[in-house]
Amino acid sequence: MAFPSRGLSHRSTVTGRRGLVAAAHPLASLAGVRILLEGGNAIDAAVATAAALNVAEPYMSGIGGVGYMHIYSARDGEHKVCDYVGLTPAAADLSLYTDREQQSLGPLSPLVPGACAGWMEALRRYGSMDAAAVFAPAIELAEGGFPLTVKNDWFFESCAAGLRRFPESARTYLVDGSSPGPGGVLVQQDLAQTFRTVAAEGPDVFYGGAIGDAIAAHMAESGGLLTKEDLVANEPAWLDPVGVGYRDWTIFAPPPPCQAVQYLQTLKILEGFDIGAMGHNTAETLHTFIEAVKLACVDRIHYTAIDDPPTAGLLSEGYAAERRRLIGAEAAVHVGDTFRPDPQEGEAGAGDPRAWTKTECTTHFDTIDADGNAVACTQSLGSGFGSAMVVPGTGVTLNNFMNWFDAVEGSPNAIGPSKKNEMCVSPAQVWDADGLRLLIGTPGSYGILQTTPQMIMNVLDHGMNVQAAIEAPRIKAGRTRRVEVESRVPSEVLADLERRGHEIHHLGDWSPGVGGGQGIHVDPDSGAFMGGADPRRDGYALGC
C-alpha cells in the first residue's frame, strides 16, 4: 500500500474499495453511500449528497444556492467542471446598494439560484440513475425529520436573528424564535415536495414553472430584483478545469472567475521552496506560505474578474519565479481579500502576468466509485442561511452571493447587471502521471483560498494521510500583517513569526473559521480509497 501514513489524527481514516463519500454531515455522507450501494455512480452519489446537505446543513448550501461540481467521468475519460453559479439579476445596479446590509441579507442579496439546474445537468450528462432514486434519501430525510447536532444548533442559533426578520424563514427553521436545539427534530415538508417535483418534472419547473413563479412572486412582493426572466435565462455551463504543475502532480480547479487561481498561484510560487525539508508548520514554512498568499491574493483581486484574465501568465513558471523573488525575511503588508481603490504604504502590489503569457457559509464534499468516476464539489448559500429568505410553500432558501461583489466603483468585481461573480468556492482534484490521487476542498469564504493549499501541502509535501492533513492546525493571513492561527501551532513558532513582523491572533485549538475540509485519497498501487473529514464542523467520511 502506498497511502501516506504520517500525521497524527483525532479520528481514524475511513477506507473503501467500492466507493467513498466525504461530506460535511454524516447523514449526507450516508445518503451518498446509499446511492453507491444501490448501484449508482459517483455523480449520482454527489447529487444525492448535495440534496441531503440541503436538508441536514440548510445554513450552508441548497437548491437555492450556487456552486461548482468538479467531475471526472471514467466512462468518457473526461474531466469537466459543472458551473452552477447564477448571474446577478438583470436589474442589479451598484447605485441600489447604498449600505452593506442590502448586499448581505434580504431581497436584494440573491444571485439567480443555479444549484437546481447544475445538479440536474450533472445527472443528465454523467449520472446512471433516475432523478427520483437520487433524490429519495433527501426526500425521506426532509419528510421524516432529522435531529440537530450540537454544531447544527450553534449555526442555527447564530443565524436566528436574521431568520426572525422573515416570517416564512422563522416558520421553517425556528421554534418559538430560536433554534430547535441539539436533538430537536427539524421536518421540512415543503422542501421534500420541491425535491419530489424537480425529480419528476425536471429543472424547468424550478425556473420557468410553478416553483419559479413562487420565487419571482416572493421577490416582487419583498422588493427584490430577481425576476422570472432572470430565472428562465439561467443555464449551467460546462468548463474545462485549469491546472498547474506542482512538483510531481497537477492540481486542477475551476477557471476564473473562480478564485481558485489564487491557491494555484500560491502553490506555484511555493514550488520553488523545499517545503518538505523546511518542515510542517515551522516558522520558515509558515512565513513563506503567508508571503506567497499575499502575492497571489493581490494578483487574484486585480485579474480574476476581468474579461479574458491572464490565467496562463499567472500560473506560469516564469511569473511564479518573478513573484517568488519578492518574498523577504519580514512580513509584508497584505491588501486583504477584496478590492481597495487606495493602496496602503508597504503593501505588495499586483504584477504583470501578461508578459509571461506571451513568452472560495459553504460546504464541500467528495464522492468516488469503483469505476473511477469522481466528484469534488463546493457549493454554498453564501452566509448562514444565505439571504435568510425562504420562498413560501417551497422550502427553498435563497443565497446572498451579492455580498461577494464589491460595492466599489472601479473594482473588476463591482456589482452590475447579469454579471458573473468572482467566486470563492473552488474544489480541487490532484493528479499524477498515472491518474487521480486526491479530491479535496473546504468551505470558508476567502479562507478557502488559504486552507485548500495547506491541506494539499500536508499530503504532497509532508506525507500526511488525508485525515491528518485535514485536521492539522491552520493559519490565515488577514489584512495588513494580521495572521489568524489555531492555537495548536507551537508557541515558539508563533513567537518567531512575531519577530518577523506578523501580528498573531489566536482562534482557539479547533476553529470552524478556517474551514471544514473533506477529502478522498486514491492509493496509486491498489486503487483503494482513504477518506477524511473535518471535526471542526460535522464532517464525516463513509466508505463501502
VOSEVEX-908022 format. One record per residue (C-alpha): x, y, z. Coordinates in steps of 0.05 Angstrom, whole numbers. Each point is the difference from the previous one (the first is absolute). Layout:
<atoms>
      x      y      z
      X      Y      Z
...
</atoms>
This chain:
<atoms>
      x      y      z
      0      0      0
     25     69    -17
    -47     41     42
     39     53     39
      1    -16     74
     30     61     33
    -38     47     46
    -39    -13     63
    -75      6     -8
    -56      9     50
    -43    -48    -42
     18    -63    -36
      1      3    -76
    -57    -34    -38
     14    -48    -56
    -39    -33    -56
      7    -35    -67
    -70      3    -29
     -8     74     15
      8     55     51
    -36     65     18
     30     55     43
    -50     54     18
    -14     53     52
    -55    -39     36
     -4    -75     14
    -71     -6    -26
     21     31    -66
     59    -48     -6
    -49    -57     15
    -46     24    -56
     57     -2    -50
     24    -69     23
    -71    -26     -5
     -2     20    -73
     67    -35    -12
    -26    -63     33
    -63      3    -43
     44     -1    -63
      7     74    -14
     66     32    -20
     38     57     32
    -40     53    -36
    -66    -29     23
     29     -3     71
     24     72     -5
    -69     27    -17
    -31    -43     55
     51     28     48
    -12     71    -23
    -75     -6     11
      8    -33     68
     47     56     22
    -56     49    -18
    -42    -37     52
     52    -14     55
     43     62     -8
    -50     51    -27
     41     61     22
     57    -19    -46
    -27    -21    -68
    -61    -22    -37
    -42      1    -63
     -6     76      6
     75      8     -1
     59     -4    -47
     63    -41    -10
     50    -38    -41
     -2    -76    -10
     69    -22    -22
    -10    -67    -36
     43    -55    -30
    -40    -49    -43
     37    -66     -7
    -51    -22    -52
     16     59    -46
     72     12     23
    -23     71     10
     19     51     53
    -51     58      5
    -27     52     48
    -75     11      4
     -7     74     16
    -67     15     33
     17     69     27
    -59     43    -21
      5     71    -27
    -21     64     35
    -71     23    -16
     -6     40    -64
    -25     59     42
     62      0     46
     35     66      3
     54     26     46
    -42     61     18
    -52    -45     33
     49    -25     53
      9     60     45
     20    -40     61
     31    -68     14
    -64    -30     29
    -35      5    -68
     53    -47    -27
      4    -46     59
    -72    -17     17
    -70      5    -28
    -32     10    -68
     57     37    -35
     53    -52     18
    -14    -63    -43
     32    -20    -64
    -41    -44    -47
     -1    -68     36
     39    -46    -45
      5    -63     42
    -64    -33    -25
     21      5    -72
     71    -21     16
    -20    -63     38
    -47    -21    -55
     49     15    -55
     54    -42     34
    -50    -58      5
    -20      8    -73
     72     -1    -26
     34    -49     46
    -51    -33     46
    -24    -72     -4
    -64      3     43
    -66     36     -9
    -10     64     40
    -55    -29     44
     48    -53     27
     56     50     10
    -44     50     38
    -34    -55     42
     49      2     60
     -7     76      6
    -76     -3     -7
     -5    -52     55
     46     40     44
    -40     64    -10
    -68    -33     10
     20    -43     59
     42     54     32
     70     -4     29
     27     17     70
     46     60      4
     72    -12     22
     34     47     49
     35     35    -58
    -66      4    -40
    -29     35     60
     58     49      5
     -9     21    -73
    -76      4      7
      4     43     63
     53     46    -29
    -45     14    -61
    -66      4     38
     -4     76      1
      3      4    -75
    -52    -56     -8
    -48     34     48
     -4     59    -49
    -38    -42    -50
    -62    -38     23
      7    -58    -48
     73    -10     20
    -17      0     74
    -57    -49    -13
     45    -46    -39
     61     -2     46
    -15     26     69
    -42    -21     60
    -28     60     39
     52     44    -33
     60    -43     18
     38    -61    -25
    -35    -66     12
     60    -17     43
     47    -60      0
    -43    -62     -9
    -59     41    -24
    -30    -29    -63
     -7     43    -62
    -53    -20    -52
      1     34    -68
    -63    -23    -37
      1     58    -50
     72    -15    -20
    -16    -74     -8
    -57     18    -48
     46     46    -40
     50    -57     -7
    -55    -48    -21
    -26     50    -52
     68     14    -29
     17    -74     -4
    -66    -13    -37
     -3     60    -46
     72     21     -8
     34     67     12
    -47     40    -44
    -52     -2     55
     49     36     46
     14     56    -49
    -58      6    -48
    -55    -38     36
    -37      1     66
     61      5     45
     29     55    -43
    -66     37      4
      3     -4     76
     71     26      3
    -14     58    -47
    -64     19     37
     34     -1     68
     56     43    -26
    -49     50    -30
    -40      4     64
     63      9     42
     32     54    -43
     52    -47    -30
     32      3    -69
     -5    -73    -23
    -53     -9    -54
    -30    -58    -38
     42     22    -60
     64     -5     41
    -20    -70     21
    -19    -24    -69
     65     26    -29
     42    -40     49
     43    -56    -30
     56    -40     32
     66     -1    -39
     50    -55    -13
     71     25      8
     69    -29     -8
     39      3     66
     64     39      4
     61    -37     25
     68     17     28
     60    -45      8
     24     -8     72
     61    -45      7
    -22    -69    -26
    -75     16     -1
    -49     43    -38
    -52     37     41
    -66     15    -36
    -54     50     19
    -55     40    -33
     24     57    -44
    -11     75     11
    -43     34     22
      8    -55     52
     51     24     50
     36    -67      2
     54     33    -43
     24     31     65
     18    -66     33
     27    -29    -64
     47     60     -6
     18     -5     74
     22    -72    -11
     38     18    -63
     39     53     38
     13    -50     56
     25    -52    -49
     66     37      1
     11    -16     74
     14    -69     30
    -62      2     45
      9    -72     23
     71     13     24
    -21     66     33
    -48    -41     44
    -74      1     15
    -25     64     33
     70     25     16
     10     75      2
     38     -2    -66
    -55    -39    -35
    -57     42     27
     35     66    -15
     15    -22    -71
    -72    -23     -9
    -30     64     28
     43     43    -46
    -17    -42    -61
    -74      7     18
      5     76      1
     31      2    -69
    -50    -48    -31
    -59     35     35
     16     69    -29
      7    -30    -69
    -66    -36      8
    -35     65     20
     26     37    -61
     -8    -53    -53
    -50    -55     15
    -65     39    -14
     23     37    -63
    -17    -21    -70
     51    -48    -28
     42     -7     63
     74    -17    -10
     -7    -68     34
     57    -34    -38
     46     56     20
    -21     -1     72
     16    -74      4
     63      0    -43
     69    -22     24
     31     66    -17
    -51     44     34
      2    -45     63
     75     10      2
     -8     75     -7
    -50      3     57
     40    -48     42
     59     48      2
    -44     51     37
     -5    -45     61
     46     29     54
     20    -16     71
    -53     45     30
    -76      6     -6
    -27     43    -57
    -65     39      6
    -60    -39    -27
    -53     36    -41
    -55    -47     27
    -49    -43    -39
    -39     53    -39
     14     59    -46
     24     65     31
      5     64    -42
     57     29     42
     61    -44     12
     33      1     69
     72     19      9
     44    -62     -2
    -52    -48    -28
     17    -49    -54
    -25     23    -68
    -27    -40    -59
     51    -23    -52
     -8     -5    -75
    -15    -73    -18
    -16     18    -72
     74      5    -15
      7    -73     19
    -60    -21    -41
     34     24    -62
     66    -37     12
   -403    -74    425
   -156    -10    143
     22    -57    -50
      7    -75     -2
     46    -48    -35
     -7    -74    -15
     34    -53    -41
    -26    -65    -31
     35    -57    -37
    -20    -68    -26
     35    -65    -19
      0     18    -74
     41     62     13
    -55     52     -9
     14     56     50
    -30     66     23
     28     57     42
    -56     50     13
     -3     66     37
    -67     35      4
    -30     54     43
    -56     46     20
     53     53     18
    -11     20     72
    -37    -42     51
    -69    -14    -31
     22     46    -58
    -49     57     -8
    -39    -28     60
    -61     -2    -46
    -41    -64    -11
    -47      2    -59
    -70    -16     28
    -26    -69    -16
     66    -25    -29
     49     -8     57
     52     33    -46
     49     46     36
     30     51    -48
     74     16      0
     32     68     15
     59      0    -47
     -9     73    -18
     40      8     64
     61    -28    -36
      0     58    -50
     36     65     14
    -44     61     10
     59     42    -24
      2     37    -66
     60    -22    -41
      6    -70     28
      0    -56    -52
    -48    -36     48
    -48     59      8
    -75    -12      1
    -33      2    -69
    -57    -29    -40
      0    -74    -23
     71     -8     25
     41    -59     22
     29      4     70
     74     -9     17
    -15    -64     37
     39    -26     60
    -27    -72     -1
     54    -41    -34
      4    -76      4
     66    -33    -18
     22    -64    -33
     73    -22      3
     28    -47    -53
     67    -32    -13
     25    -30    -65
    -40    -64     12
    -67     29     22
    -42     32     54
     31      2     69
    -39     50     42
    -68     34      4
     -1     56     50
    -32     66     19
    -30     41     56
    -50     54     18
     25     65     29
    -14     59    -47
     65     33    -19
     35    -47     50
    -13    -56    -50
     57     28    -41
     48    -10     59
    -27    -63     33
      0    -40    -65
     74      7    -16
     18    -15     73
    -38    -66     -4
     31    -16    -67
     70     15     25
    -12    -44     61
    -12    -59    -46
     50     14    -56
     58     33     38
     -7    -29     69
    -26    -70    -16
    -61      3     45
    -60    -45     -9
    -61     38    -21
    -33      1     69
     63     26     33
      9     51    -56
    -71     27     13
      8      1     76
     68     34      2
     -1     71     30
    -11     56    -50
     15     73     -8
    -31     56    -40
     34     64    -22
    -44     61     11
      3     73    -18
     65     38     13
     46    -48     39
    -54    -37     39
      4    -76      2
    -55    -41     31
     26    -66     29
    -28    -61     33
     33     -6     68
     27    -69    -14
     56     33    -39
     60     -2     49
     11     63     40
     73      5    -20
    -21      0    -73
    -49     57     13
     53     39     38
     47     -7    -60
    -55     25    -47
    -11     60     45
     74     16     -4
     -8      1    -76
    -55     52      5
    -63    -42     -1
    -56     19     47
    -26    -64     31
    -73     -9     19
    -22    -65     33
    -62    -37    -24
      0    -56     52
     21    -72    -11
    -53    -20    -52
    -34     57    -37
    -54     -5    -53
     24     68    -21
     56    -33    -40
    -47    -47    -37
    -29    -70      4
     37    -41    -51
    -15    -68    -30
     44    -43    -44
     10    -68    -33
     68    -28    -17
      8    -55    -52
     55    -51     11
     45     -4    -61
     15    -74      9
    -66    -32     20
    -50     52    -23
    -32     -1     69
    -30     63     31
     18     36     65
    -47     55     23
      6     56     50
    -50     50     29
      7     61     44
    -17     -4     75
     -2     76      1
    -71     -8    -26
    -45    -61     -9
     40    -33    -55
      1    -76     -7
     28    -47    -53
    -33    -67    -14
     26    -56    -45
    -28    -63    -30
</atoms>
